[in-house]
Amino acid sequence: MGVSLAENLYDDPYDLALTDPLFLAAAAAAHTGRWSLLDALWWEWHPEEPAPSGSPSPIFRLRALQRRVFAADGDAAGDHDVAQEVRELEAEIAAERAAITETIVAARADLERRTAVRPHLDPALGDPDGTQDGSTADDPGIRPADAEDAAGSSAVRPTRRRLLPALILVAALIAAAVLGGLLGNRLTVTGLGAESPPPSAGATIDPLANPAALFANAQLPKDIPAVAVSAIFEPDSFRYLGSAGWPEDANLAGPSPFYAARAVGNLLCLVAVPEGSGFLSTCAVESAYPAAGLRLYWESADFVADMGPDFFVEEGVGDMIGDVSVIWGRTGEVSTQLTLRSPTVP
């Protein structure tokens, strides 16, 4: 049967901030990023969509710049100013996403702490904090009714948050996250490309080496892209890093593969071939490889459809869209993330 995550209603940090003033206050106190807090929380689950405030998505802007610089028909190929803008925006996104991740962890820890020290606010059961009549002496800015609502809703959230990782793990083990019901029509699975399928033998990585170390390995058949790419790439430099989908054969590249490659001008590049047609790429000078690594983002509509008839998914899930991100890190590590969403979600 399909996997249902319907109980995890408050794992979207933006929605949680809007519905829980305690979480919002804790997040505001912990946030050190430059982006607006609510915008940053929104982009955790909606990375390429404009924020409700109207702010455009930085990742959407990054993809547009990457297409200008690195796409086959890009109008800014060789433009060092635009390439520098790409690198600066990549670094900004990496720093801001790290900051908001730390913010969410701190805010949820604060929520857990509040829940632990205040298991109930029912005067009939006694006051666990030594206050009377359900008062909120430790937080005078919150009316008793508000505190009671917040504490009551918080009391059920630990179970919901514990349920989500377990269900995602089950889903991932059952074939790219059998992709049953969706948490708010979204499900995020991290680490797909790095763990299953693994990189090819040609992409063996020494964790202490620089990202270019993998080019010392011989090129294998699956290291060669199946589609035509730009002439700026050195054909014999391609090395398969992984794929967004699962390969049918360990010796073959999986669906939507991504590669490391060298390009003219002493560039190191991350190249992706989404769903077997066309390509995306982003590059950096080897001597100035960004600390955050090289990143690519794209949208896929084929993840569920490609699973075939052997897997059952709930009605309406088969037309889900996948937002894929890939990072080729500074020390050669590769990480991927897939966020699934309904095409009807704005």
Secondary structure, 3 states (H helix, E strand, C coil): CCCCCCCCCCCCHHHHHHHCHHHHHHHHHHCCCCCCHHHHHHHHHCCCCCCCCCCCCHHHHHHHHHHHHHCCCCCCCCCHHHHHHHHHHHHHHHHHHHHHHHHHHHHHHHHHHHHHHCCCCCHHHCCCCCCCCCCCCCCCCCCHHHHHHHHHHHHHHHHHHHHHHHHHHHHHHCCCCCCCCCECCEEEEECHHHHCCCCCHHHCCCCCCCHHHHHHCCCCHHHCCCCCCCCCECHHHCEEEEECCCCCCCCCCCCCEEEEEEECCCEEEEEECHHHCCCEEEEEEHHHCCCCCEEEEEEECCCCHHHCCCCCCCCCCCCCEEEEEEEECCCCCEEEEEEEECCCCC
